[in-house]
Amino acid sequence: MSRLANPTITVPDRVNIASYLPRAAARRPDAVAIAAAGGGGRWSRVTFRELDERSNRVARGLAQAGMRTGERALVMVRAGVDLITLTYALFKAGAVPVLIDPGMGIRSFLRCVEQTRPQALIGIPLAHVLRRVVPGPFRSVGRQVTVGRRLPWGGTTLAALEAGAASHPLMADTAREDTAAVLFTSGSTGPAKGAVYSHGNFDAQVRVLRADYGFEPGEVDLAAFPLFSLFDNALEMTSVVPMLDPSRPGRCDPAQVVAAIEENRCTTAFGSPAIWRRVAPWCAARGRKLPSLRRVLIAGASVPAALIEQLHGVLSAEGDVYTPYGATEALPVARAAGREVVGETAGATREGAGTCVGTPATGIEVAVIRIDDGPIPEWCEDLRLPDGEVGELCVKGPVVTRSYLNRADADALAKIREGDALWHRMGDLGYRDGKGRIWFAGRKLERVETGAGPLFTDRVEGVFAAHPGVQRCALVGVGEPGRARPVLVVEGREDAALAAQLRRRGIVEAILFHPRFPVDVRHNAKIHRHALRDWAARRLAT
């Protein structure tokens, strides 16, 4: 089996991820750190010096208000300058920002708050109204900071914290394994969980991104996923926050996204496939090019080769599309260049090979192990499968988080110990080819166990998605595992002729049409196949 050598990533024993910001401010004090779009075409711009000094004032203000090292602070602030400032300030103070996607729905959001038990709430007025209306999940909150106007709910304001604090440097002395933040998964295939990030995890991510994508100081990034702004500033790049709702990227206005790229002369961009599915055809229909972009990074779900080809038509000849593979718990895991995908692997995808996600990222080891739905407490080499055989993808390396917050049950299912090291089970199925590349076959929980054996979603869907009449499709299984009936659900209007053509491709006999797929809130790209399965079962029963 293939186990190619991979360079290592070394993280210092003492590290605070916020320390990248003052270094950037010293080297590029007057360069723009954040450019955030506002109403009426206005932009808010903050330099590296201003961001560093303001985050120092906020950090000192929080410390003066009694915030302790290790204190968890639930941050409920919209994407933009305040969110980035607060996150860096909390890192500098040694506190732990907790970031939960508000678009997951109020019930799921409140469950995450209850699970986290934050000691502080830093949020816009609406966040404090929610705490007053539904106090139970927030009962652990003892410290309140309002970003904006404070009404009679107690606490202080961000403006007051800043006004009463000095801007001279503050940097908590944190270790590589100290908790830096809690970032929640999207909850697309189960309840959302809080991944515990250490300062070492974040530091390793910065180093891997620089090594694998060649980011350079002075570049300008369209950060269509809000938290990527933190990496931009650590890499001494300008972060452009476009006008879009981060919980509904699939509804973005492509004209505004393009305007943000052109006005700021972005050299790179990071976002969900849902964004580029709107931007690429919009540009093509108008003959618009985006020559300033050297690279477009797309993550959040499998990226079809057709979308990559569309974007190649928008970029310059030197530009390319990259599809980093990973998860909230481990990112990045693997890297693939769009021109390699289009030129070498897309044909195999159309024939049922799955999606090639490329070679392991720098410092990452990827293993394919036998499929097992139960815990695997200890690692052994016998778990590994040979090249070409589909199994569960597991990863080890400095970007891999070691636990979930207050979820020992989830840790038992997702983590495998190997001495002092730890493997994370991605929950994804795939295999390694003879060139050391990783191929994604689908989520483990979404495989369809038929009487003739398992079917893997990404491998089956690739065959049907190759039909020009199919924009998006999903494989689901109706019935008990081991006897499930495979059903292909196609997004769009009922089309008997298309259904007949798809049946002739084999694999699946039952073809249904659904007007609009349910998708995850973070990227608007991961299909909620369990919801589609239940819908398909009801349709077939009538």
Wavefront OBJ file of the C-alpha trace (Angstrom):
o trace
v 0.000 0.000 0.000
v 1.138 3.559 -0.755
v 2.555 5.641 2.083
v 4.461 8.458 0.441
v 6.824 10.650 2.439
v 5.296 13.948 3.527
v 7.133 16.949 5.003
v 6.495 17.557 8.690
v 5.079 20.675 10.337
v 6.750 21.806 13.571
v 4.789 23.919 16.065
v 6.610 25.623 18.996
v 5.873 24.462 22.553
v 4.769 27.980 23.553
v 2.510 29.600 20.988
v -0.444 31.973 20.853
v -2.129 32.153 17.465
v -2.754 35.879 17.970
v 1.018 36.527 17.909
v 0.896 36.552 14.104
v -1.058 39.824 14.192
v 1.524 42.100 15.901
v 4.203 40.650 13.618
v 2.084 41.565 10.600
v 1.431 45.031 12.073
v 5.163 45.601 12.543
v 5.966 44.619 8.961
v 2.942 46.113 7.177
v 1.443 48.699 9.566
v -0.433 50.796 7.013
v -1.613 47.990 4.736
v -5.305 47.138 4.855
v -5.989 44.109 7.057
v -9.779 43.954 6.625
v -12.065 45.486 4.012
v -15.709 44.811 4.886
v -18.581 45.627 2.545
v -21.393 47.777 3.891
v -24.636 49.188 2.577
v -24.698 51.529 -0.378
v -21.403 50.286 -1.773
v -19.461 51.616 1.221
v -16.445 49.770 2.591
v -15.006 49.716 6.117
v -11.232 49.375 6.006
v -8.887 48.705 8.898
v -5.084 48.589 8.723
v -2.926 45.994 10.425
v -1.773 48.593 12.951
v -5.374 49.584 13.739
v -6.505 45.980 14.073
v -3.611 45.131 16.363
v -4.077 48.210 18.567
v -7.847 47.856 18.753
v -7.673 44.163 19.630
v -5.136 45.084 22.354
v -7.596 47.601 23.828
v -10.440 45.090 23.757
v -8.217 42.371 25.277
v -7.124 44.689 28.097
v -10.698 45.850 28.600
v -11.858 42.247 28.943
v -9.049 41.483 31.396
v -9.878 44.590 33.454
v -13.515 43.483 33.516
v -12.424 40.216 35.121
v -12.235 37.801 32.204
v -9.949 34.915 33.129
v -7.564 32.782 31.119
v -9.450 29.796 29.714
v -12.881 31.424 30.130
v -15.265 30.455 27.330
v -16.930 33.391 25.601
v -19.833 32.777 23.231
v -19.373 35.239 20.361
v -22.553 36.221 18.517
v -21.410 38.961 16.159
v -21.934 39.367 12.425
v -19.054 38.783 10.015
v -16.790 41.780 9.624
v -14.329 43.960 11.516
v -15.886 43.496 14.978
v -15.885 39.696 14.730
v -12.212 39.521 13.736
v -11.203 42.136 16.322
v -13.002 40.307 19.116
v -11.580 36.928 18.171
v -8.011 38.211 18.189
v -8.690 40.082 21.452
v -9.931 36.916 23.142
v -6.856 34.999 21.958
v -4.619 37.764 23.315
v -6.422 37.672 26.668
v -6.076 33.894 26.834
v -9.859 33.445 26.700
v -11.646 30.938 24.450
v -14.064 32.183 21.775
v -16.976 29.833 21.078
v -18.335 30.125 17.544
v -21.646 28.487 16.615
v -23.280 28.880 13.219
v -26.572 30.742 13.889
v -28.020 29.524 10.603
v -28.397 25.944 11.929
v -31.791 26.832 13.429
v -32.705 28.138 16.847
v -33.255 24.768 18.530
v -29.965 23.328 17.341
v -28.197 26.570 18.221
v -29.543 26.550 21.774
v -28.522 22.889 22.210
v -24.980 23.888 21.271
v -25.024 26.748 23.791
v -26.223 24.385 26.528
v -23.491 21.898 25.635
v -20.812 24.607 25.739
v -21.739 26.219 29.076
v -20.096 29.579 28.228
v -19.093 31.914 31.041
v -19.449 35.038 28.883
v -21.645 36.271 26.058
v -20.321 38.857 23.610
v -22.981 39.688 21.074
v -25.138 42.098 19.167
v -28.361 43.280 20.881
v -30.388 40.497 19.254
v -28.149 37.910 20.946
v -28.904 39.404 24.362
v -32.621 39.486 23.575
v -32.421 35.756 22.820
v -30.717 35.158 26.167
v -33.538 37.017 27.944
v -36.293 35.203 26.047
v -34.754 31.710 26.399
v -32.587 31.970 29.542
v -32.060 28.251 30.251
v -29.193 27.489 27.846
v -27.451 30.724 28.896
v -27.617 30.130 32.654
v -23.833 29.687 32.866
v -23.255 33.196 31.452
v -21.997 35.592 34.102
v -20.336 38.212 31.908
v -22.150 40.148 29.182
v -20.747 42.463 26.522
v -22.996 44.145 23.977
v -21.660 45.018 20.537
v -23.852 48.017 19.826
v -26.469 49.670 22.012
v -27.007 48.075 25.426
v -30.561 47.939 26.726
v -31.486 47.060 30.358
v -29.976 43.572 30.397
v -26.800 44.380 32.314
v -23.143 44.046 31.473
v -21.073 46.488 29.498
v -20.516 47.419 25.859
v -17.646 46.827 23.478
v -17.259 50.595 23.095
v -16.928 51.033 26.881
v -14.321 48.274 27.101
v -12.244 49.964 24.418
v -12.620 53.468 25.834
v -11.262 52.499 29.228
v -8.259 50.441 28.122
v -4.765 51.093 26.812
v -3.590 49.834 23.437
v -0.117 48.642 24.464
v 0.558 44.977 23.713
v -1.028 42.078 25.531
v -0.330 38.436 24.682
v -1.279 35.554 26.968
v 1.526 33.024 27.404
v -0.194 29.927 26.061
v 1.110 26.475 25.263
v 0.719 24.456 22.086
v -1.959 22.221 23.680
v -3.884 25.025 25.430
v -7.436 25.509 24.205
v -7.745 28.443 21.810
v -11.339 28.189 20.554
v -14.369 25.959 20.201
v -15.715 25.741 16.651
v -18.939 23.878 16.008
v -19.456 21.464 13.147
v -22.280 22.222 10.726
v -24.463 19.361 11.955
v -25.123 18.204 8.387
v -24.980 14.475 9.253
v -25.887 14.544 12.949
v -26.012 16.865 15.960
v -23.491 19.707 15.775
v -20.447 19.203 18.008
v -17.891 21.661 19.356
v -14.384 20.843 18.107
v -11.773 21.990 20.627
v -9.005 23.875 18.834
v -5.638 24.360 20.495
v -3.260 27.215 19.734
v -1.028 24.566 18.165
v -3.812 23.461 15.801
v -4.290 27.017 14.533
v -0.554 27.622 14.223
v -0.160 24.420 12.204
v -3.009 25.467 9.897
v -1.268 28.741 9.100
v 1.952 26.890 8.291
v 0.182 24.288 6.123
v -1.772 26.915 4.163
v 1.408 28.834 3.447
v 3.298 25.691 2.406
v 0.592 24.172 0.210
v -0.929 27.206 -1.483
v 1.939 29.667 -1.618
v 0.076 32.545 0.047
v 2.297 35.631 0.183
v 2.233 38.824 2.285
v 0.389 41.581 0.450
v -2.132 39.312 -1.266
v -5.840 40.109 -1.105
v -8.363 37.388 -0.257
v -12.111 37.338 -0.800
v -13.056 35.594 2.460
v -16.563 34.336 1.727
v -16.299 32.076 4.784
v -15.959 34.534 7.700
v -13.383 32.800 9.888
v -10.929 32.466 7.034
v -10.227 36.153 7.696
v -8.212 35.094 10.742
v -5.857 33.107 8.539
v -5.641 35.965 6.041
v -4.346 38.356 8.672
v -1.965 35.755 10.123
v -0.587 35.311 6.579
v -0.243 39.112 6.227
v -2.951 39.243 3.578
v -5.869 41.648 3.245
v -9.188 39.996 4.039
v -12.145 41.184 1.958
v -15.529 40.427 3.540
v -18.158 40.619 0.771
v -21.807 41.541 1.119
v -23.474 38.164 1.624
v -25.276 36.240 4.329
v -22.735 33.627 5.507
v -25.566 31.306 6.577
v -27.076 31.435 3.065
v -24.146 31.574 0.631
v -26.261 29.876 -2.050
v -28.431 32.994 -2.220
v -25.590 35.460 -2.693
v -25.806 38.171 -5.341
v -23.081 37.244 -7.854
v -22.838 40.857 -8.996
v -21.810 41.935 -5.481
v -19.289 39.102 -5.162
v -17.708 40.062 -8.495
v -17.713 43.749 -7.543
v -15.867 42.923 -4.309
v -13.220 40.971 -6.242
v -12.760 43.701 -8.843
v -12.795 46.718 -6.518
v -10.232 45.182 -4.145
v -8.223 43.400 -6.853
v -8.417 40.099 -4.987
v -5.663 37.639 -5.794
v -7.303 34.688 -4.052
v -10.772 33.657 -2.889
v -12.206 31.082 -0.518
v -15.851 30.002 -0.448
v -18.526 27.359 -0.742
v -19.401 25.639 -4.039
v -22.819 27.307 -3.704
v -21.245 30.739 -4.210
v -19.280 29.771 -7.295
v -22.297 27.997 -8.791
v -23.829 31.463 -8.987
v -20.731 33.506 -9.817
v -19.292 31.344 -12.627
v -22.402 31.295 -14.879
v -23.083 34.976 -14.118
v -19.610 35.863 -15.399
v -19.886 33.533 -18.398
v -23.228 35.026 -19.466
v -21.716 38.529 -19.456
v -18.284 37.723 -20.777
v -16.732 38.912 -17.496
v -13.272 37.766 -16.475
v -11.566 37.900 -13.087
v -7.915 38.207 -14.135
v -6.626 39.330 -10.719
v -7.469 35.950 -9.139
v -4.509 33.575 -8.963
v -6.446 30.903 -7.108
v -9.970 30.026 -6.037
v -10.322 27.653 -3.082
v -13.631 25.796 -2.844
v -14.557 23.687 0.175
v -17.586 22.357 1.986
v -18.713 19.576 -0.366
v -17.579 17.681 -3.440
v -16.850 20.077 -6.297
v -17.994 18.895 -9.738
v -15.487 19.117 -12.584
v -18.050 21.107 -14.606
v -17.915 23.932 -12.039
v -14.110 23.887 -12.081
v -14.150 24.133 -15.876
v -16.589 27.053 -15.720
v -14.280 28.888 -13.359
v -11.271 28.185 -15.555
v -13.120 30.141 -18.231
v -13.339 33.122 -15.874
v -9.760 33.072 -14.539
v -6.575 33.948 -16.367
v -4.472 31.169 -17.892
v -2.230 31.266 -14.794
v -5.114 30.981 -12.339
v -6.447 27.702 -10.967
v -9.136 26.259 -8.749
v -8.194 24.277 -5.643
v -10.439 21.937 -3.693
v -9.004 21.482 -0.189
v -10.525 18.523 1.622
v -11.081 18.483 5.350
v -13.588 18.976 8.144
v -14.140 21.269 11.110
v -12.127 18.798 13.210
v -9.204 18.560 10.783
v -8.442 21.088 8.073
v -6.770 20.948 5.601
v -6.362 17.210 5.033
v -5.733 16.934 1.294
v -5.251 19.210 -1.716
v -6.170 18.924 -5.380
v -5.556 21.374 -8.233
v -8.410 21.991 -10.630
v -6.388 21.500 -13.808
v -5.334 18.066 -12.569
v -8.952 17.219 -11.731
v -10.248 18.282 -15.144
v -7.365 16.755 -17.064
v -6.818 13.490 -15.163
v -9.538 12.453 -12.719
v -12.892 13.842 -13.909
v -13.345 11.032 -16.422
v -12.963 8.429 -13.681
v -15.510 10.310 -11.541
v -18.054 10.032 -14.360
v -17.416 6.282 -14.446
v -18.076 5.799 -10.723
v -14.655 6.247 -9.133
v -15.775 8.965 -6.714
v -14.186 12.389 -6.321
v -10.409 12.775 -6.208
v -9.481 15.091 -3.317
v -5.779 14.906 -4.110
v -2.697 14.141 -2.080
v -2.335 14.594 1.695
v -1.639 18.136 2.895
v 1.788 18.940 4.294
v 2.276 17.296 7.690
v -0.804 15.086 7.361
v -0.915 11.294 7.306
v -4.031 9.735 5.787
v -4.987 6.106 6.380
v -7.857 4.077 4.929
v -9.217 1.602 7.479
v -11.942 -1.035 7.427
v -15.488 0.269 7.796
v -16.691 0.018 11.394
v -19.607 1.912 12.931
v -18.409 1.351 16.502
v -15.553 2.805 18.592
v -11.921 1.843 17.903
v -10.038 2.766 21.111
v -6.486 1.850 20.052
v -4.694 1.997 16.710
v -3.096 -1.021 15.102
v -1.604 -1.346 11.636
v -3.957 -4.217 10.821
v -6.731 -1.641 10.474
v -5.258 -0.361 7.195
v -6.737 -1.444 3.869
v -4.756 -1.880 0.643
v -4.828 0.680 -2.162
v -8.050 0.692 -4.149
v -10.261 -0.706 -1.385
v -12.957 1.577 0.037
v -12.788 2.174 3.765
v -13.038 4.973 6.317
v -10.596 7.865 5.981
v -8.546 8.608 9.109
v -6.062 11.428 9.570
v -3.208 12.266 11.905
v -1.169 15.466 12.160
v -0.807 18.824 13.924
v -3.984 20.348 12.425
v -6.139 17.543 13.862
v -8.201 18.525 16.923
v -7.999 16.095 19.818
v -11.522 16.230 21.267
v -15.026 17.648 21.260
v -16.203 19.850 24.112
v -18.166 17.898 26.727
v -18.852 15.039 24.306
v -17.007 11.941 25.501
v -19.449 9.815 23.491
v -18.493 11.569 20.257
v -14.789 11.333 21.133
v -15.114 7.573 21.530
v -16.550 7.234 18.022
v -14.248 9.713 16.280
v -10.812 9.338 17.906
v -8.299 6.481 17.872
v -5.283 6.661 20.172
v -1.798 5.634 19.043
v 0.462 6.189 22.028
v 0.625 9.954 22.576
v -0.674 10.585 19.065
v -4.269 10.527 17.905
v -6.110 9.647 14.706
v -9.354 11.361 13.743
v -11.969 9.323 11.909
v -13.349 11.644 9.250
v -16.660 9.836 8.966
v -15.962 9.788 5.225
v -15.393 6.772 3.024
v -12.755 6.632 0.327
v -9.653 4.923 -0.942
v -6.098 5.607 -2.060
v -4.977 5.035 -5.641
v -1.576 3.883 -6.857
v -0.337 7.476 -7.122
v -0.998 8.211 -3.455
v -4.101 10.281 -4.200
v -7.182 10.110 -1.984
v -10.618 9.524 -3.505
v -13.810 10.448 -1.651
v -16.634 7.908 -1.958
v -19.240 9.405 0.387
v -20.169 9.803 4.049
v -20.054 6.624 6.134
v -23.497 7.222 7.629
v -24.977 7.767 4.160
v -23.825 4.547 2.500
v -26.679 2.426 1.172
v -26.526 -1.187 2.352
v -28.442 -3.194 -0.246
v -28.940 -6.946 -0.476
v -26.223 -7.021 -3.151
v -23.713 -5.058 -1.057
v -22.986 -1.417 -0.203
v -23.396 1.530 -2.561
v -21.427 4.701 -1.882
v -23.104 8.038 -2.565
v -20.336 9.959 -4.294
v -19.387 7.076 -6.563
v -22.968 6.476 -7.727
v -23.894 10.145 -8.028
v -20.851 10.823 -10.213
v -22.228 8.466 -12.862
v -25.629 10.167 -13.016
v -24.350 13.735 -12.575
v -22.460 13.287 -15.862
v -25.808 13.470 -17.699
v -26.294 17.029 -19.048
v -29.875 17.107 -17.756
v -28.799 16.570 -14.127
v -27.710 19.608 -12.130
v -27.558 17.783 -8.797
v -28.588 14.327 -7.566
v -28.445 12.268 -4.384
v -28.410 8.546 -3.674
v -30.495 7.412 -0.685
v -31.555 4.032 0.637
v -35.147 3.241 1.583
v -35.627 0.331 3.969
v -33.554 -1.572 6.500
v -29.744 -1.688 6.115
v -28.796 -4.849 4.293
v -32.061 -4.795 2.365
v -32.294 -1.108 1.458
v -33.689 -0.107 -1.916
v -31.389 2.384 -3.681
v -33.189 5.505 -4.891
v -31.723 8.327 -6.942
v -33.263 11.715 -6.213
v -32.714 14.360 -8.893
v -33.116 18.043 -8.087
v -35.617 19.724 -10.378
v -39.028 19.268 -11.957
v -40.544 15.905 -12.815
v -39.128 14.689 -16.136
v -40.210 11.225 -17.302
v -37.895 11.240 -20.322
v -34.870 12.114 -18.184
v -35.805 9.427 -15.652
v -35.922 6.818 -18.431
v -32.504 7.858 -19.703
v -31.030 7.648 -16.206
v -32.452 4.177 -15.598
v -30.601 2.934 -18.659
v -27.335 3.727 -16.861
v -28.098 0.904 -14.427
v -27.286 0.779 -10.685
v -30.553 2.423 -9.606
v -34.073 1.651 -10.821
v -36.075 4.106 -8.686
v -35.716 7.727 -9.859
v -37.511 10.567 -8.055
v -37.477 14.336 -8.559
v -37.304 16.865 -5.709
v -37.806 20.602 -6.336
v -35.121 21.890 -3.949
v -32.657 19.790 -1.963
v -32.286 20.406 1.781
v -28.666 21.448 2.397
v -26.401 22.438 5.267
v -26.563 26.029 6.463
v -22.821 26.676 6.501
v -21.953 25.995 2.877
v -25.401 25.410 1.311
v -23.684 22.505 -0.461
v -23.826 19.352 1.662
v -27.074 17.549 0.893
v -29.159 16.378 3.854
v -29.569 12.862 2.474
v -31.315 11.557 5.586
v -34.094 14.117 5.070
v -34.264 13.133 1.396
v -34.383 9.455 2.386
v -37.427 10.030 4.591
v -39.072 12.068 1.826
v -38.352 9.324 -0.722
v -39.796 6.667 1.591
v -43.026 8.623 1.848
v -43.182 9.114 -1.919
v -42.612 5.443 -2.675
v -45.202 4.407 -0.098
v -47.999 6.374 -1.797
l 1 2 3 4 5 6 7 8 9 10 11 12 13 14 15 16 17 18 19 20 21 22 23 24 25 26 27 28 29 30 31 32 33 34 35 36 37 38 39 40 41 42 43 44 45 46 47 48 49 50 51 52 53 54 55 56 57 58 59 60 61 62 63 64 65 66 67 68 69 70 71 72 73 74 75 76 77 78 79 80 81 82 83 84 85 86 87 88 89 90 91 92 93 94 95 96 97 98 99 100 101 102 103 104 105 106 107 108 109 110 111 112 113 114 115 116 117 118 119 120 121 122 123 124 125 126 127 128 129 130 131 132 133 134 135 136 137 138 139 140 141 142 143 144 145 146 147 148 149 150 151 152 153 154 155 156 157 158 159 160 161 162 163 164 165 166 167 168 169 170 171 172 173 174 175 176 177 178 179 180 181 182 183 184 185 186 187 188 189 190 191 192 193 194 195 196 197 198 199 200 201 202 203 204 205 206 207 208 209 210 211 212 213 214 215 216 217 218 219 220 221 222 223 224 225 226 227 228 229 230 231 232 233 234 235 236 237 238 239 240 241 242 243 244 245 246 247 248 249 250 251 252 253 254 255 256 257 258 259 260 261 262 263 264 265 266 267 268 269 270 271 272 273 274 275 276 277 278 279 280 281 282 283 284 285 286 287 288 289 290 291 292 293 294 295 296 297 298 299 300 301 302 303 304 305 306 307 308 309 310 311 312 313 314 315 316 317 318 319 320 321 322 323 324 325 326 327 328 329 330 331 332 333 334 335 336 337 338 339 340 341 342 343 344 345 346 347 348 349 350 351 352 353 354 355 356 357 358 359 360 361 362 363 364 365 366 367 368 369 370 371 372 373 374 375 376 377 378 379 380 381 382 383 384 385 386 387 388 389 390 391 392 393 394 395 396 397 398 399 400 401 402 403 404 405 406 407 408 409 410 411 412 413 414 415 416 417 418 419 420 421 422 423 424 425 426 427 428 429 430 431 432 433 434 435 436 437 438 439 440 441 442 443 444 445 446 447 448 449 450 451 452 453 454 455 456 457 458 459 460 461 462 463 464 465 466 467 468 469 470 471 472 473 474 475 476 477 478 479 480 481 482 483 484 485 486 487 488 489 490 491 492 493 494 495 496 497 498 499 500 501 502 503 504 505 506 507 508 509 510 511 512 513 514 515 516 517 518 519 520 521 522 523 524 525 526 527 528 529 530 531 532 533 534 535 536 537 538 539 540 541 542
